[in-house]
Amino acid sequence: MNVPPARTALPLRDELVGIEPYGAPQLDAPYVLNVNENPYAPSPEVVADIARDVAAAAAGLNRYPDRDFLALRQDLAAYLRVESGVELEPGQLWAANGSNEVMLHLLQAFGGPGRTALSFAPTYSMYPEYARDTFTGWVAGRRDENFGLDPDVARATIAELAPTVVLLASPNNPTGTALPLATVNVVLDAAAAVPGGCVVVVDEAYGEFRRAGTPSALELLADHPHLAVSRTMSKAFGLAGARVGYLAAAPALVDALRVVRLPYHLSAVTQAVARAALRHAPALMAQIGSLRAERDALVGWLRERGLRVADSDANFVLFGMFDDRHGIWQGLLDRGVLIRETGPDGWLRVSVGTPQETAAFKDALVEVAGL
Ligand SMILES: *Cc1c(COP(=O)(O)O)cnc(C)c1O
């Protein structure tokens, strides 16, 4: 047998050499408040419904699934109609294994070599990875000091760079801030003026947590064929483990994504899980109401203690500022509370948990930060 010499090199792409895989540390802690999961596990009724439908799907697993998942697209359209009041056709819906895969499909279809994807930082740290993995150029413009987006800056940056994709997270991660629709409209107009075209993606992974009066970009779909609004079942639905994300857009945009997806990318099991969970949407919406109230109370509590807190329309809160944020993060972890050391220097992010988890976080923070 030939033993390969130790120096045998793998032909890894230059831009991947030395890169660590993305991901928050999955540490064992009594209170896990670091990745914006829904703290409530699916109820026994939801679990039973999922189990029954997965069993039915299992009986047909010798066959490939419906590759266009028409029933699921219909259910998603029906859900969004109730959630945001916007009428959508099933042909305007697309889904994949997490909204991360939805985003990858978007970059595969509309990015590529010689093209540019643009976002405004601080924002979701996965965006540059989708760009890298699709050989798309990446530019991060800046948000303002309150983590909003100055419409003039957005307009000028788009005119200057002529990107083919603009990614706007709203509510934004890690800041929690939502963009006014007026700002999204400015971006849409600037994108429409890009020669050759530009797709605007509004990532509403946290859309269900928006405060009363904060509209959804879904309302802009009817007038904008170059807009895609993505959502996920990972956060509000408490289904991060199932890996289901989706988007709404004009049928022509969705058709472009059908070209780049892998064959049968959404398994029969995944489709069954998602559809069963969607039948329980009304109960889940009620639970989201209590998480929103818990979030608003936490924002108030942190501000009363003199901390800076970014406005949040999400299920997490960005707060600061700390000279030694790593020390605060470590001190909390030493007391059993795992949060996320992310965002601009001096800031930390905590997910909204159950009332017990939030109480544990507050107690630990009082001790560690001497509030
Ligand atoms: C959590 C999150 C997602 C969701 O990812 P999934 O792949 O659907 O789990 C998407 N965008 C942002 C900004 C997020 O924070």
The ligand as a Gaussian input file, in Angstrom:
#p B3LYP/6-31G(d) Opt

LIG

0 1
 C      -31.472000      33.035000      12.947000
 C      -31.399000      33.857000      11.694000
 C      -31.795000      33.299000      10.485000
 C      -32.416000      31.935000      10.467000
 O      -31.661000      30.939000      10.044000
 P      -32.312000      29.514000       9.783000
 O      -31.376000      28.964000       8.786000
 O      -33.691000      29.711000       9.237000
 O      -32.316000      28.796000      11.084000
 C      -31.760000      34.080000       9.346000
 N      -31.362000      35.356000       9.388000
 C      -30.986000      35.918000      10.533000
 C      -30.592000      37.352000      10.542000
 C      -30.976000      35.185000      11.714000
 O      -30.572000      35.755000      12.848000

